[in-house]
Amino acid sequence: MTVLVWFRNDLRSLDHPALNTACKDQQNVRAVYLLCPQQLDEHVTAPIRRHFLRRALDELGQQLAAIGIPLDIINAEHFERAPRCLNDYCREHDVSAIYAHTEWLVDEIQRDKDCAAKLELPLHLIDDSLLSPLSIGKADGLPYKVFTPFSRRCRDALAAEFPRVRRRPAAKTPPQITAASPCPIFGEEKDSSAWPASEEAVLRQLREFCAERAGDYKRHRDFPEIEGTSRLSAALALGLISPRQCLARLQQECGEDIWDSKSDAGTWLNELLWREFYRHVAYHFPRVVKGRAFQSATEAIPWPNDQALYDAWREGRTGYPIVDAAMRQLAQTGWMHNRLRMITASFLCKDLQIDWRWGERHFLENLIDADFASNNGGWQWAASTGTDAAPYFRIFNPTTQGQRFDADGHFIRRYVPELAGLQGKQIHQPPVSPGYPAPIVDHKERRNITLALFKAIRD
Ligand SMILES: Cc1cc2nc3c(=O)[nH]c(=O)nc-3n(C[C@H](O)[C@H](O)[C@H](O)COP(=O)(O)OP(=O)(O)OC[C@H]3O[C@@H](n4cnc5c(N)ncnc54)[C@H](O)[C@@H]3O)c2cc1C
């Protein structure tokens, strides 16, 4: 008899509970990944993310081959076809059971319900979260809506029972296979080779970050020109590494400091907990995943949605240097620094008065680390429509944000070469010149319009 491991957004062989369980008493283990190009289209997956996914699958195939497990990539086109594809595959390979990790977003939950109903063999779903959305709740049993008490509760739970990191299963003897076939191309791609796609390389990145940069995280994390953050978001989004591995490594390097939310290491753990928080919200309040605002009243805001302003934002020609540099960083690299995500999201919603859903979609279309829950949470936070939203009257001033977080303008010069010749503080308020647009809106004026839009729905 053979058992099957169904890989999803968990493309690793280390610390993989489903793989470990499948391998426990079984000699014959196979693995599949269902490629769903239509689903990727529906989820507006970025070309750079597709390339990264394909590379990660190739790496996983090699990793699994080394322990004697063949990885087959099946083109299922769409989640709806998953049960049929799996039934066919399992008949052909005499598979008796399937193991996979639970996923907590609406479409994935529906896919798994469908599979449970239609599969001809048992599907064992195993939780792979740092903290399952079902295990963390308030004293009254209701889900959390505010981050700080959520994170406190998570920290207590993690300190009480530190999550175990599992080893890679031992190689099968004799090995069933020697090599994996490469993953086919499935849609438009953009080169992602600047991002490591192998488990080894990602683990090295984690180790380096925890040893060399986690200790200065608070001091450096807000400055886009400094490599002060881990840049692990793409690997976490595809599950090349687990949050448990991150936590374990962080503790190894920084010790008990990790439990102090004000320490550097504790601040980094907090970021991992933001990720958990947005998953918690997306699971318990699935309307946010369906394009609805968490705070229903804000649905009534009549966002003017000026297409020309949106295009200028998207293309990085707003006349606000830090916004333009950030948008060009996204276009060129498929990634954007967190501080800049906050600035550009605030600018789109609060200075240009464009519906946050437009920005949310643009980020999904371009980010290598697109994660539906985190992206939605970030956008609703910036637009003041979400759970732990920024108060609507707190509106970033894009000029002072640039002065504060890119004081010397090094980051701006890198991405906005038209301004490279400007000296000192001029870079944040460049003189009118033929090469670079004047600000497309007046921040003070637009701020007042936004305040009025929010005030109207409050009244
Ligand atoms: C408008 C907006 C959209 C965003 N969209 C995404 C997205 O699609 N995917 C994504 O992974 N993150 C998103 N974030 C969160 C954050 O910007 C990125 O996780 C971070 O920039 C990734 O860089 P890093 O790996 O160096 O992070 P680090 O600072 O090293 O943090 C470690 C990890 O913690 C998680 N994390 C950090 N900050 C947050 C946060 N605010 N919310 C949730 N998780 C966090 C990420 O997994 C990150 O890799 C968004 C934030 C905003 C404001």
The ligand as a Gaussian input file, in Angstrom:
#p B3LYP/6-31G(d) Opt

LIG

0 1
 C       -0.629000      47.285000       2.546000
 C        0.188000      46.082000       3.022000
 C        0.179000      44.913000       2.291000
 C        0.917000      43.806000       2.735000
 N        0.881000      42.637000       1.995000
 C        1.564000      41.552000       2.438000
 C        1.534000      40.331000       1.707000
 O        0.871000      40.193000       0.686000
 N        2.285000      39.293000       2.172000
 C        3.027000      39.385000       3.306000
 O        3.684000      38.414000       3.683000
 N        3.041000      40.522000       4.025000
 C        2.351000      41.607000       3.625000
 N        2.415000      42.765000       4.345000
 C        3.161000      42.792000       5.604000
 C        4.650000      43.198000       5.506000
 O        4.780000      44.362000       4.757000
 C        5.530000      42.109000       4.892000
 O        5.274000      40.876000       5.511000
 C        7.023000      42.450000       5.103000
 O        7.327000      43.659000       4.473000
 C        7.882000      41.332000       4.545000
 O        9.232000      41.631000       4.697000
 P       10.175000      40.755000       5.621000
 O       10.009000      39.319000       5.292000
 O       11.528000      41.329000       5.539000
 O        9.522000      41.018000       7.053000
 P       10.113000      40.935000       8.553000
 O       10.047000      42.300000       9.108000
 O       11.384000      40.226000       8.621000
 O        8.960000      40.075000       9.285000
 C        9.025000      38.656000       9.372000
 C        7.773000      38.046000       8.795000
 O        6.634000      38.419000       9.572000
 C        5.497000      38.585000       8.707000
 N        5.052000      39.982000       8.776000
 C        5.816000      41.069000       8.971000
 N        5.047000      42.188000       9.043000
 C        3.779000      41.771000       8.888000
 C        2.514000      42.447000       8.846000
 N        2.398000      43.773000       9.015000
 N        1.401000      41.719000       8.607000
 C        1.479000      40.378000       8.446000
 N        2.638000      39.680000       8.470000
 C        3.772000      40.374000       8.691000
 C        5.954000      38.245000       7.296000
 O        5.660000      36.888000       7.030000
 C        7.468000      38.488000       7.385000
 O        8.198000      37.741000       6.446000
 C        1.670000      43.894000       3.934000
 C        1.674000      45.094000       4.654000
 C        0.947000      46.178000       4.206000
 C        0.963000      47.455000       5.001000

